[in-house]
């Protein structure tokens, strides 16, 4: 083990074929749980022969596995009195309208002032599940995106909601503005997504990535842009942004995959509708959020 930029760095030569990558790393790096190893693999911190890989990859004799473990953010969470726009609440969950600019949970570079800190101020005993820095979190929304999110208030509800997301029974609909006149009015983008081999901070359409599928419907054309309703069937990191950029219609205001514009103040991606079954009753409920004023004004500016 060595240290590089405060990261713990390991390199292993595989002498026996057949082991799964996540299991192999967990056995070699005793400080890592298998879940932690899977997260590092997904985030591009673990490579095989210099390339990112899936956690389920079966290793071959002679492979080189490199592991870089970044320093952990502070392990304690503090409630912060950050205003929350609560759309719905019961004993099991909160549905909130997340503003743009608010990170979901603490991470390197964002140790505090997150949605989790705000929710802890409202619900002090959120469930920790397998990650003490993500209590109650069952899905994500990009920091610069806005819209509807659900947060679990107890472990049973958290597992129930996670299962609904895994089963793809949750309805997720986004309003997204893209550069260009997208046609036809309805379409499906199906392409695997994984870490960009040239920049592990980005995602990309890559052959060895995880299966991903995104549906879109044109709401209207606005100037040189197109306003879409987008419904992802899978939940890959940055899926909507990566898929739309890959077909040549990048998301407006997206500094990583899209196009900047003086008329678009930030990432034009808004989670406007979320539907799922309430864990306690099984009743299906949908929650919506109107387009926030900054994005509504941006539409007027480009019309």
Order of alpha helices (4+ residues) and beta strands (2+ residues): beta-beta-alpha-alpha-beta-beta-beta-beta-beta-alpha-beta-alpha-beta-beta-beta-beta-beta-beta-alpha-beta-beta-alpha
